[in-house]
Amino acid sequence: MWRSVRIVPGWKHTETVVSVPADKSIVQRLLIMSLFCRGETRIEGSGFGSDCISTARAVGMLGAEVRLECLGGAIRVSPSPEGLVQPEGEVYLGNSGTGMRLLSGVVAGYPLDVTLTGDESLMRRPMGRIADPLRRMGAQVDLLGAGERPPVRIRGGRLNPIRYELPVASAQVKSCILLAALFAEGETEVIEPAPSRDHTERILMRWGVPIQCRGNSIRLRGYGRGGPHFPAGTWRVPGDFSSGAYFMALAAAEPGRSIWVRQVGLNPSRIAFLEVLSRMGAEVTVDREPEGEWEPAGSVHVSGQRLRSVEVSGEWIPRLIDELPLLIALGTLAEGHTIIRDARELRVKECDRIAAMGEALRRLGVEVQEFDDGMQVSGPASFTREEVVVDSQGDHRIAMSLAVLASYAKAPVVIRNAACSEISCPGFWELLSSCGVSVEDAG
Ligand code: S3P
């Protein structure tokens, strides 16, 4: 794995085709929710990032038998007949916020004493947002880190339904509550300030769970103590739209470049970035696979153009939350002021993404304004003409956003801490180089 990479600006191809590894949001939900199934769940996809592997290991610590078929591109999970068993020691979730928050919801339904921990970055992430609703439902939740941070210790058991208005739009918190609600007697309602990704709801619907989604409200009738039991089966997971977005952006800002991103997830709650690319002037065509699967998928074609700036805020933010660092990178190439607001959440992701992008862009010679809840860049920016070193700060989305931007820069860019791309997009650097970008190992 490369610790640092050097990107030499330019693109050797003008037209290319790429497919990306399986969607980590969906894979992790299936891993966790397979704990409700009797028999073996098979999760198929074209490659699994390290967040998926961390969550698979955690599910294994909770009593499931987990097998990774590397060559076949599948993970097989057979839970223990009791559902969950008391783990020996703390359950480690690596970098995975989705793993920690969603698993907390399931663990809360069992009379166990479980402590969830993670790597340095996960240990800095706010967990008060899941502790509050789980406590209201009746679980005992202790946040053992300072300032409501992990480790998260959960002593679960009998849960009550709740009506809960989420203070921030977060699919992880929503999903945590919905998974716990499966163990409550009666109806739980979660109200979101704005719609966020709905993968959990779609899996539950495919199992026939009585769940109603209307506007920003989701209602779910629980199964009571012991929780639900669903039939095991096979799930084919599409490529991760968020990983595909880096390749779309690679073509978007230069006339003459174009790319096909094949077999990628097209869940409407995830693809606002396509609308943003169109608003910026790129040519976007979507070729949908026939509907019928529980998650829509298809191929996306992007042709580059001279881009114009864009402003995003409000309800747009949760629908493109993971693409915002990439968007600000593209903003430096677009004519006018690109502005992101209402995105305070970026400060509590795998790193403070506003500060990390601000620092890297300044090193590249770009003027950036940081706000508490967003940022602004004015383009097209003039990049420095000398080699620059930037740092991903160990955040996969920062590393990959900077890689795309470096392909448009004026001099080579060294990206430190580059291996973190494995968290969501294993093989990212090889894929980038197969697309014609010059990627060198910089030690
Ligand atoms: C995710 C939800 C989002 C997103 C994260 C994955 C999920 O986080 O940023 O990468 O799988 O539900 P929030 O729910 O905290 O917004």
Residues whose N, C-alpha, C, O or C-beta is under 5 A from the ligand:
A	BS01	S3P	S25 T98 A169 S170 A171 Q172 V173 I321 D322
